């Protein structure tokens, strides 16, 4: 497992890295069902660049510090259905699954969320069949509150409550 992970926001010159990451069916299985085509990857990347205009939030490349190798990516953004909640997300190349990197990524994104607003709840949206992601989020205190179909996709939402009860 890499000692140090670096998190760098995607910039316009990173499309090739992004496309290489999201073209794999295994990597995208629980996100879109299958790898993205060039056109789908381009469309998604353009939306990422829009979100990355926020100085603090956005999509980040996950890079191994020693080798500068791209391991995956992650995000901390305002949840599109409720901007009073952060949304966390992550994906890793298949060869890095099961090595504890998800834990490191989640810890880093939650630390960023805390630094930005320690009282803002954090949501994770996963495929209900993605037991590894559910286990990871549960380890950090996320609780499932929705399982069903949303936007024609099987969806499970988990939330980390950080706001005081009013």
C-alpha angles and dihedrals in degrees: 000000000000115000095218132028122198123209116207125175115242114255129190093270092059098075094106091054091047093047091049089053099047099041092077116097093210093053093047098038095106096034108048101352094251143020118294123252118234091262093047091048091049092051092048092045091053089054089049091053089052091053091045090065085083105095095224109023133057146081119324134197111232108223131182104238097216098049102022085229117157107240099174140295141264141189143214110187139146108275106256093225095047121018090195087074130063120225121214125199140164144176132188135196109261094248089063097052118119095019100106094259092121089058091051092047094047091048091051095047092047090050089053090048090051092048091051098042120347092193098052115105118235125220129199119197116201143161106267089233093057097098093168092059092044090051091048095050092044089054088062094049101265114151126205114244104161134036118171145077119316124172087355091300129111102250140183120188123201125186135202104209112214102154122098114249108256 
